[in-house]
Amino acid sequence: MLGVKKYINRDLSWVEFNRRVLEEAEDVSTPLLERFSFLSIVSSNLDEFVSVRVAGLQEQRKVGYSNTDFTGYTPQGLIKRLTKRTLRIVRQQYKVYRELLRQISKEGVLISSFRDLNDEQKQLMKDYFLDIIFPVLTPMAVDVSRPFPLVHSKELYLAVVLQPEGIAEDAIEKRVCAIVQVPSILPRAVQVPGRKNVRRMTYVLLEEIIKEHISLLFSGYTLEVVHAFRVTRNSDLTLNEEGADDLLQEIEKELRRRRRGLPVRLEVEKNIHPHALELLKEELEMQEDDDLVEIDGPLDLTFLSRFANSLPGFEHLRYPKIEPVYPQEFEEADDMLSVVREKDVLVYHPYESFEVVNDFITEAASDPDVLAIKMTMYRVNANSVLIRALTGAAESGKQVTVVVELKARFDEERNIAWARQLENAGCHVVYGLVGLKTHAKITLVVRRESGSLRRYVHVGTGNYNENTARLYTDVGIFTCDPDIGADASALFNEMTGYSTPHDWRMFAVAPVGLKPMLFDLIDREIANARKGLPAQIIAKMNSLSNKSMIDKLYEASQAGVKIELIVRGVCCLRPGVPELSENIRVISIVDRYLEHARIIAVAAGGTDEVYISSADWMTRNLNRRVELLCPVNDIQLRKNLLNLLNINIRDNVKARELHPRGAYIRVTNEDAPLRSQFALADIDLWKLTSN
């Protein structure tokens, strides 16, 4: 196809993913309060993208790095393209925001400007300011004796321009500036008390209340203008792991440095005062035009999700509830381990409850015949049942080993706290391998039975986090297969000790063996296609950006292998290009849940093999992380996962198909409407139990 590059740029592909999230906020068929939540996700996604990916590109630009990546972009050229596309998304986001405000007002919920309140409401808000807000505000003057304060990343601030009282308004040289942080500890949307029996609910944004009364902080000065601003800093950690005496202390040191990371983006209110803008740009050293974003509306829409979820009632404006069910295989059992001794069990969250994982580890922790529990921990929720179970197990004398990944981005502080709590309880805590993140999701339970030991294993595609397990789609398998158990023991020995890479029986483990294993699977499908045998690959993942993996898939396509890819986010592969990728189809599903499972199925000449994994097909996952690929050995479970994948593939409501020129177009066909995330809520539809 003329004029089409072989690869799609990773960062531009991410922008297109965030555009698909924005489309869910635009979609009138999405319940109204859920549309607010999608707008919030667009903002939080963009925050992380800017603080990590854009920050890295800016660093390359500063040092004059001008080489092109494998998609043909230099850092300088890519930043310009990204700026243009992200600004377009932000403008559309605020257009949608204004429309959603109109829609929610019809339901009796109003986010009002302060000036539109009546006198009684204004007085109530003044009382709220004096009683609740004023005591926590800290005005920070900027002058010769008081230098510009540290502005925290992604926090909301007000830039206040003042003049001493009695000075002529045009005495520019007497103008001064101060900074006030909008306290994030208070609700961003403040409800205005209303009259009894009046159904309308009115809210005012916190910064508007502060703006209206901010002169009370500056006696002796006349307020000229006040505008909001927000800074995003470089949040990527730079660790010297090999030179560190203590990794935990090194990460704590880097977290302190993160607060002072170089500014990457400055967001300001539209029509901000030139004096305030110049001060901000000078003090934050924002020299490039693409570092500045002018916003026509309230800065930082991440508050919308909490706002929408906190509104009482309004169930008709939310998705219908889908309560996770407890897996049928364990429902009637006296103990879980006896079930796993009989057969492997597949669970699919959020349709099946994460309580089953909590119960598995809690039961093992209290079982007197369990000798050891070992597990990996990447992102864990607050008040985790698992943490309590592990600490209890250690205190009762069991050998408890936890591989805590301290470098899980933006969860570092929480993971440090868990590590210390576990260590204090007597657990053996390991921080992973130098230079690698531990991203594998696995738990091993060793139990004494009839004079010998039996190993029970849980392998999953998602984190051990019961909160995200309600929001993300992930699969997990419970098994006591001896070969998988042996591999699990070897994996933990490798992560905690000095074991050399293992000769795996079942697993493939990154950074050494996972990519070669995937290549072997694809090569076998290529050979089968050339022999005229069934040859197909179905792969579901979050992201696909590794060049050599893409090239291998291109090779398979050219050999006649039929390839179906379900890639939620970044995809650098360009499907449907004649003589390159005409046998490859790529879809992305963006819906109420975050698609997070990693599943690979190959035809294997007609016998079908299925694997689950913790790894996306990205360079970082394949080369710089401890990742795990595990086969699904039970024939019935393989069929269940194939059913699940095929339902995804047939989605013609929320699926978008990636076209050769890089655009994602909603899937439309003559089939009956199929919305895969809603269809999969009917567990009997895909999870066929064996006789």
C-alpha positions in Angstrom: 0.0 0.0 0.0 1.7 3.2 -1.2 2.4 5.9 1.4 2.0 3.7 4.4 4.8 3.1 6.8 5.5 -0.4 8.0 5.0 0.4 11.7 2.8 2.7 13.7 4.6 4.9 16.3 4.1 3.7 19.9 3.3 7.1 21.4 1.0 8.2 18.5 -0.8 4.8 18.9 -1.3 5.6 22.6 -2.9 8.9 21.8 -5.3 7.1 19.5 -6.1 4.8 22.5 -6.9 7.8 24.7 -9.1 9.1 21.8 -11.1 5.8 22.0 -11.6 6.4 25.7 -12.9 9.9 24.9 -15.3 8.4 22.4 -16.9 6.5 25.3 -17.5 9.9 27.0 -19.0 11.2 23.7 -21.2 8.2 23.1 -24.8 9.1 24.0 -25.5 5.3 24.6 -23.1 5.4 27.5 -24.9 6.2 30.8 -24.5 9.8 31.7 -22.5 9.4 34.9 -20.2 6.9 33.3 -19.5 9.5 30.6 -18.2 11.8 33.3 -16.0 8.9 34.5 -14.5 8.4 31.0 -13.7 12.1 30.9 -11.8 11.7 34.1 -9.9 8.7 32.7 -8.9 10.7 29.7 -7.2 13.2 32.0 -5.5 10.7 34.3 -4.2 8.8 31.3 -2.8 12.0 29.8 -1.2 12.9 33.1 0.7 9.7 33.2 1.6 9.8 29.6 3.1 13.3 29.8 4.9 12.6 33.1 6.7 9.5 31.7 6.7 9.3 27.9 6.7 13.0 26.9 9.2 13.7 29.7 11.5 11.1 28.2 11.2 12.7 24.7 11.9 16.1 26.2 15.0 14.9 27.8 16.2 13.5 24.5 15.4 16.8 22.8 17.4 18.8 25.4 20.6 16.8 24.9 20.2 17.1 21.1 19.4 13.4 20.4 18.1 13.3 16.9 18.2 9.6 15.8 15.0 8.2 14.5 13.2 5.3 16.1 12.1 2.2 14.1 8.9 4.0 13.1 10.8 6.9 11.6 10.4 9.6 14.2 13.0 11.9 15.9 12.2 13.1 19.4 11.7 16.6 18.1 9.4 15.6 15.3 7.4 13.3 17.5 6.9 15.9 20.2 5.4 18.3 17.6 3.1 15.6 16.3 2.1 14.5 19.9 1.4 18.1 20.9 -0.9 18.7 18.0 -2.9 15.5 18.6 -3.2 15.8 22.4 -4.3 19.4 22.2 -7.0 18.3 19.8 -8.1 15.7 22.3 -8.1 18.2 25.2 -10.2 20.7 23.2 -12.7 18.0 22.4 -12.7 16.8 26.0 -13.8 20.2 27.3 -16.4 20.4 24.6 -17.8 17.1 25.8 -17.5 18.4 29.4 -19.7 21.4 28.7 -22.3 19.2 27.0 -22.3 16.8 30.0 -22.9 19.7 32.3 -26.0 20.6 30.3 -27.2 17.0 30.3 -26.7 16.5 34.1 -28.5 19.8 34.8 -31.7 18.3 33.3 -31.4 15.6 36.0 -31.3 18.2 38.8 -27.6 18.3 39.3 -25.8 21.6 38.6 -22.1 22.5 38.7 -22.5 26.2 39.0 -20.2 29.2 38.8 -20.0 31.2 42.0 -21.5 34.3 40.4 -24.7 32.4 39.4 -25.5 31.5 43.1 -28.2 33.5 44.8 -27.3 35.7 47.8 -28.2 33.1 50.4 -26.1 30.5 48.6 -23.2 32.8 48.4 -23.3 33.5 52.1 -23.4 29.7 52.8 -20.3 29.3 50.6 -18.6 32.2 52.4 -19.3 30.4 55.7 -17.8 27.2 54.3 -14.8 29.1 53.1 -14.2 30.7 56.5 -14.9 27.5 58.5 -13.3 24.8 56.4 -11.1 26.2 53.6 -9.5 29.3 55.0 -7.7 27.5 57.9 -5.8 25.1 55.5 -4.8 27.7 52.9 -1.2 29.0 52.8 -0.5 32.1 50.7 3.1 32.0 49.4 4.4 35.4 48.3 7.1 35.5 45.5 9.6 38.3 46.0 13.3 38.9 46.7 13.2 37.4 50.2 10.8 34.6 49.4 11.7 32.6 46.4 9.3 30.8 44.2 7.9 27.8 46.2 8.1 24.2 45.2 5.0 23.5 43.0 4.0 19.9 43.4 3.3 17.8 40.3 -0.3 17.5 39.2 -1.7 19.6 42.1 -3.9 22.6 41.4 -2.7 26.1 42.3 -3.8 29.7 42.0 -1.6 32.5 40.7 -2.6 35.7 42.4 -1.6 39.1 41.0 -1.8 41.9 43.5 -1.0 45.6 44.0 -0.4 47.5 47.3 -3.5 49.5 48.3 -3.3 53.1 47.4 -1.1 52.5 44.4 -2.4 53.6 41.0 -3.7 50.8 38.9 -1.3 51.4 36.1 1.8 51.2 38.4 3.0 48.0 36.9 6.3 48.1 38.7 4.5 47.7 42.0 2.6 44.6 40.9 3.4 41.5 43.0 2.5 37.8 42.7 1.6 35.1 45.1 0.8 31.4 44.9 -2.0 29.5 46.7 -2.4 25.8 46.6 -6.0 24.5 46.2 -6.1 21.9 49.0 -6.5 18.4 47.5 -7.6 17.0 50.9 -11.0 18.8 50.4 -13.7 17.8 47.9 -13.1 19.4 44.6 -16.9 19.8 44.0 -18.5 21.3 47.0 -22.3 20.9 47.4 -24.2 24.0 48.2 -26.8 23.3 51.0 -30.2 23.6 49.5 -33.7 24.1 50.7 -35.6 21.1 52.1 -37.8 19.2 49.6 -35.9 20.8 46.7 -34.6 18.1 44.4 -32.0 20.2 42.7 -28.4 19.6 43.9 -26.0 22.5 43.3 -22.2 22.2 43.4 -19.4 24.8 43.1 -15.8 23.9 42.4 -13.4 24.5 45.3 -11.1 26.8 43.4 -14.1 29.1 42.5 -14.9 29.5 46.2 -11.3 30.3 47.0 -11.0 32.8 44.1 -14.1 34.6 45.3 -12.7 35.1 48.8 -8.9 35.1 48.2 -8.5 38.8 49.0 -9.1 37.8 52.7 -5.6 36.3 52.5 -3.9 39.5 51.4 -4.9 42.4 53.6 -3.3 45.7 52.5 -3.3 44.6 48.9 -5.8 45.0 46.0 -6.6 41.9 44.1 -6.0 42.4 40.4 -6.6 38.9 39.1 -6.4 35.3 40.0 -6.0 32.3 37.7 -5.5 28.6 38.1 -2.4 26.7 36.9 -1.1 23.2 37.2 2.4 21.7 36.6 3.2 18.1 35.5 6.7 17.0 36.4 9.0 14.2 35.1 7.9 11.2 37.3 10.1 8.5 35.9 12.6 7.1 38.5 16.3 6.9 37.6 17.7 4.2 39.8 21.3 3.1 40.2 20.3 -0.4 41.3 23.7 -2.0 40.9 25.4 0.7 42.9 22.8 0.9 45.6 23.6 -0.6 49.0 19.9 -0.8 49.8 17.3 -0.8 47.1 14.5 0.3 49.4 16.5 3.3 50.6 17.5 4.1 47.0 13.9 4.2 45.9 12.8 6.3 48.8 15.5 8.8 47.8 14.3 8.8 44.2 10.7 9.3 45.4 11.9 12.5 47.1 13.6 13.6 43.9 10.4 12.9 41.9 8.7 15.8 43.8 11.4 18.0 42.3 11.4 16.4 38.8 11.8 18.8 35.9 8.5 20.4 34.8 7.2 18.8 31.6 3.9 20.6 31.1 2.3 23.8 32.4 -1.5 24.0 32.2 -3.1 27.4 32.7 -6.5 28.9 32.6 -7.5 30.6 29.4 -6.6 34.3 29.3 -4.3 34.0 32.3 -2.7 37.4 33.3 0.5 38.0 31.3 2.5 38.9 34.4 1.5 35.6 36.1 2.2 33.6 33.0 5.7 35.1 32.5 6.5 34.5 36.2 5.5 30.8 35.9 7.3 30.2 32.7 10.5 31.8 34.0 10.5 30.1 37.4 9.6 26.7 36.0 11.9 27.1 33.0 9.2 26.3 30.5 10.9 27.6 27.3 9.1 25.6 24.6 5.7 26.5 23.3 4.6 22.9 23.3 5.2 22.7 27.1 2.3 25.2 27.6 -1.4 24.2 27.5 -4.2 26.8 27.8 -7.4 25.3 29.1 -10.9 26.7 28.4 -12.5 25.3 31.6 -11.6 24.0 35.0 -8.1 22.4 35.1 -7.7 18.8 36.0 -10.9 16.8 35.2 -9.7 13.8 37.1 -12.1 14.8 39.9 -15.1 13.9 37.7 -14.9 10.2 38.4 -15.1 10.7 42.2 -17.9 13.3 41.7 -20.0 11.0 39.5 -19.6 8.1 41.8 -20.4 10.1 44.9 -23.8 11.3 43.7 -26.6 9.5 45.7 -29.1 7.6 43.7 -29.2 8.1 39.9 -28.8 4.4 39.3 -30.5 5.0 35.9 -27.5 7.1 34.9 -25.0 4.3 35.7 -24.1 0.9 34.1 -26.4 -1.8 35.4 -24.7 -3.6 38.3 -22.9 -6.9 37.5 -22.2 -8.5 40.8 -19.2 -10.9 40.7 -20.2 -14.5 41.4 -18.2 -16.9 43.5 -16.8 -19.6 41.2 -19.2 -22.5 41.0 -16.3 -25.0 41.4 -15.5 -23.8 44.9 -19.0 -22.8 46.0 -20.0 -26.1 47.6 -16.5 -27.2 48.7 -15.4 -27.6 52.3 -12.0 -26.5 51.4 -10.5 -25.1 48.2 -7.4 -27.2 48.1 -9.4 -30.4 47.8 -11.1 -29.0 44.7 -7.7 -28.1 43.1 -6.4 -31.6 43.9 -9.2 -33.0 41.7 -9.0 -30.5 38.7 -7.6 -27.2 37.5 -10.0 -24.3 38.0 -10.2 -21.2 35.7 -11.6 -17.9 37.1 -12.3 -14.7 35.1 -12.6 -11.4 36.9 -14.5 -9.3 37.4 -17.4 -11.6 36.5 -16.1 -14.1 39.1 -15.2 -12.7 42.5 -11.6 -12.0 43.5 -12.7 -13.3 46.9 -11.7 -16.7 45.6 -8.0 -15.6 45.5 -8.3 -14.1 49.0 -9.9 -17.3 50.3 -7.2 -19.5 48.7 -4.4 -17.6 50.5 -6.4 -17.2 53.7 -7.2 -20.9 53.8 -3.5 -21.8 53.2 -2.4 -19.3 55.9 -4.6 -21.0 58.5 -4.0 -24.7 57.4 -1.7 -26.4 59.9 -0.4 -28.7 57.1 0.7 -25.8 54.9 4.5 -25.3 55.4 5.2 -22.4 53.0 3.5 -19.7 51.0 5.3 -17.7 48.3 3.9 -15.0 46.1 4.7 -12.0 43.9 3.3 -8.6 44.7 3.2 -5.8 42.1 0.2 -3.6 43.0 -1.9 -4.3 46.1 -4.9 -2.4 47.4 -5.1 -0.7 50.7 -6.4 -2.8 53.6 -5.6 -5.9 51.6 -6.9 -9.2 52.9 -3.8 -10.9 51.4 -1.4 -8.8 53.5 -3.3 -9.8 56.7 -3.3 -13.5 55.7 0.4 -13.5 54.9 1.4 -11.7 58.1 -0.8 -14.1 60.1 0.8 -17.1 58.3 4.3 -15.8 59.1 3.4 -15.2 62.8 2.2 -18.7 63.1 5.5 -20.1 62.0 5.0 -20.8 58.3 7.7 -19.9 55.8 6.3 -16.9 53.9 8.2 -15.4 51.0 7.0 -12.3 49.2 8.6 -10.8 46.1 7.6 -7.2 46.4 8.2 -5.0 43.3 9.2 -1.7 44.7 9.5 -0.1 41.3 5.8 -0.5 40.3 5.3 3.0 38.9 3.3 5.4 41.1 2.8 2.6 43.7 6.3 2.7 45.1 5.4 4.3 48.4 2.6 1.9 49.1 4.8 -1.1 48.2 7.5 0.1 50.6 4.9 0.3 53.3 3.7 -3.3 52.6 7.3 -4.5 52.5 8.0 -3.1 55.9 4.8 -4.5 57.4 5.5 -7.9 56.0 9.1 -7.9 57.3 8.0 -6.9 60.7 5.6 -9.9 60.8 8.4 -12.3 60.0 7.9 -12.7 56.2 10.9 -13.0 54.0 10.6 -10.0 51.7 12.6 -9.8 48.5 12.7 -6.8 46.2 13.3 -8.7 43.0 16.3 -8.9 40.7 18.7 -6.1 40.0 17.8 -4.3 36.8 14.4 -6.1 36.3 10.9 -5.4 37.4 9.1 -8.5 38.7 5.7 -8.4 36.9 4.8 -12.1 37.0 1.6 -12.9 39.0 2.0 -16.2 40.8 1.4 -17.8 44.2 2.8 -21.1 45.5 1.5 -23.0 48.4 3.5 -26.0 49.7 1.5 -28.5 51.8 2.4 -31.7 53.7 0.1 -34.6 52.6 0.5 -38.3 53.4 4.2 -38.1 54.1 5.0 -36.1 51.0 4.7 -32.5 49.8 2.2 -31.2 47.3 2.4 -27.8 45.5 -0.7 -25.7 44.7 -0.2 -22.8 42.3 -2.3 -19.8 41.3 -1.1 -18.1 38.1 -2.9 -14.9 36.9 -2.8 -12.2 34.3 -3.6 -9.4 36.8 -2.3 -8.0 40.0 -3.3 -9.3 43.4 -5.6 -6.3 44.0 -9.2 -6.8 44.9 -10.1 -3.2 43.9 -8.9 -3.4 40.4 -10.2 -6.9 40.1 -13.7 -5.3 40.0 -12.6 -3.0 37.2 -10.2 -5.0 35.1 -10.8 -8.2 33.1 -8.2 -10.8 34.1 -8.0 -14.6 34.1 -6.4 -16.8 36.7 -5.8 -20.6 37.1 -5.6 -22.7 40.2 -3.7 -26.0 39.7 -1.6 -28.6 41.5 0.0 -29.9 38.3 3.4 -31.4 39.5 5.3 -29.9 36.6 3.8 -26.4 37.1 4.5 -26.8 40.8 8.1 -27.7 40.1 8.5 -24.7 37.8 6.9 -22.4 40.4 9.4 -23.5 43.0 12.3 -23.0 40.5 11.0 -19.5 39.6 10.9 -18.4 43.3 14.3 -19.8 43.8 15.6 -17.8 40.9 14.0 -14.6 42.1 15.1 -15.0 45.7 18.5 -16.7 45.4 21.3 -17.2 43.0 19.9 -20.0 40.8 20.9 -20.0 37.2 18.1 -19.9 34.6 16.0 -23.1 34.9 15.2 -25.8 32.3 11.5 -25.1 32.5 9.0 -27.9 32.2 5.9 -25.8 31.6 6.7 -22.1 32.0 8.4 -19.6 29.8 10.0 -16.8 31.7 11.2 -13.4 30.6 13.7 -11.9 30.2 15.4 -15.0 28.9 12.9 -17.6 27.7 9.6 -15.9 27.0 10.3 -14.3 23.7 12.0 -17.4 22.2 9.0 -19.4 23.3 6.6 -17.1 21.5 8.8 -17.2 18.4 8.7 -21.0 18.6 4.9 -21.0 18.8 4.6 -18.7 15.8 7.3 -20.6 13.8 5.3 -23.8 14.3 2.1 -22.1 13.0 4.1 -20.9 10.0 5.3 -24.5 9.3 1.8 -25.8 9.7 0.4 -23.3 7.3 3.0 -24.3 4.7 1.9 -28.0 5.2 -1.7 -27.1 4.7 -2.6 -27.8 8.4 -4.8 -25.6 10.5 -2.7 -22.5 11.4 -4.1 -19.7 13.4 -2.9 -17.3 16.2 -5.3 -15.5 18.5 -3.6 -13.2 21.0 -5.2 -10.8 23.6 -3.0 -8.3 25.3 -2.8 -4.6 26.4 0.0 -3.5 24.1 2.1 -4.6 21.1 5.1 -2.6 20.3 8.2 -4.8 20.1 9.6 -4.6 16.6 10.9 -8.2 16.4 7.6 -9.6 17.6 5.8 -7.5 15.0 8.1 -8.7 12.3 7.5 -12.3 13.3 3.8 -11.8 13.0 4.3 -10.2 9.6 6.3 -13.3 8.6 3.4 -15.5 9.8 0.9 -13.5 7.9 2.9 -13.8 4.7 3.0 -17.6 5.2 -0.8 -17.8 5.4 -1.3 -17.9 9.2 -4.6 -16.3 10.1 -4.0 -13.9 13.0 -6.5 -12.3 15.3 -5.1 -9.7 17.7 -7.2 -8.2 20.5 -5.0 -5.3 21.6 -6.6 -2.8 24.0 -4.0 0.0 23.8 -0.8 0.6 21.9 -0.4 -1.3 18.7 2.6 -0.6 16.4 1.7 -3.4 14.0 -0.1 -2.2 10.8 -2.7 -4.8 9.8 -4.3 -5.4 6.4 -1.4 -4.3 4.3 -1.2 -6.4 1.1 1.8 -8.7 0.9 2.8 -7.7 4.5 -0.1 -8.2 7.0 -3.2 -9.0 4.9 -3.9 -12.0 7.2 -3.8 -10.0 10.4 -6.8 -8.4 12.0 -6.5 -6.1 15.0 -9.4 -4.9 17.2 -9.5 -2.9 20.4 -12.3 -3.1 22.9 -12.9 -0.1 25.2 -15.9 -0.5 27.4 -17.0 -0.4 31.1 -14.1 -2.6 32.2 -10.4 -2.2 31.4 -9.4 -5.1 29.2 -6.3 -6.5 31.0 -6.0 -10.2 30.3 -3.2 -11.7 28.3 -4.1 -14.9 26.5 -2.5 -16.6 23.6 -4.1 -19.4 21.5 -2.5 -21.3 18.6 -4.1 -23.8 16.3 -1.2 -26.2 16.8 -2.2 -28.2 13.7 -5.8 -28.6 14.9 -5.1 -29.6 18.6 -5.4 -26.0 20.0 -2.9 -24.8 22.7 -3.8 -22.0 25.0 -1.5 -20.0 27.3 -2.0 -17.2 29.9 0.6 -14.6 30.6 1.5 -11.5 32.7 3.4 -10.0 29.7 2.4 -7.6 27.0 4.4 -7.8 23.8 6.5 -4.8 24.5 10.2 -4.5 24.7 10.1 -3.7 28.4 8.1 -6.8 29.2 10.1 -9.2 27.0 13.6 -7.9 27.8 13.5 -6.0 31.2 11.0 -7.7 33.4 10.4 -11.1 35.1 7.3 -12.2 33.2 5.5 -15.5 33.0 3.8 -17.6 30.3 1.9 -20.6 31.6 0.2 -23.3 29.5 -3.5 -24.2 30.1 -3.3 -28.0 30.2 -6.9 -28.9 31.0 -8.8 -29.5 27.7 -12.0 -28.0 29.0 -10.3 -24.9 30.3 -8.7 -24.4 26.9 -12.1 -24.5 25.3 -13.5 -22.0 27.8 -10.7 -19.6 27.0 -11.2 -20.1 23.3 -14.9 -19.3 23.8 -13.9 -16.1 25.7 -11.6 -15.1 22.9 -14.1 -15.8 20.2 -16.7 -13.7 21.9 -14.2 -10.8 22.0 -13.5 -11.3 18.3 -17.2 -11.1 17.4 -17.8 -7.9 19.4 -19.6 -5.5 17.0 -20.7 -2.9 19.6 -17.6 -1.7 21.5 -14.9 -3.1 19.2 -12.9 -0.8 17.0 -10.8 -2.3 14.1 -7.4 -1.0 13.3 -7.2 -0.1 9.6 -4.0 -0.1 7.5 -3.6 3.7 7.7 -3.8 3.7 11.5 -7.4 4.7 12.1 -9.6 2.8 14.4 -13.1 2.3 13.0 -16.1 0.8 15.0 -16.9 -2.7 13.8 -20.2 -2.9 12.0 -21.6 -6.0 10.3 -24.9 -7.8 9.6 -24.6 -10.0 12.7 -26.8 -9.5 15.7 -25.3 -7.0 18.1 -22.8 -8.5 20.4 -21.2 -6.5 23.2 -18.6 -8.9 24.5 -18.2 -7.4 28.1 -21.9 -7.7 28.6 -22.1 -11.1 27.0 -19.3 -12.5 29.1 -21.3 -11.7 32.3 -23.3 -14.8 31.4 -20.7 -17.2 32.6 -22.6 -20.2 31.3 -22.2 -18.8 27.8 -18.4 -19.4 27.7 -17.5 -21.4 30.8 -18.6 -24.9 30.1 -18.1 -27.2 33.0 -16.7 -30.7 32.3 -18.8 -33.8 33.2 
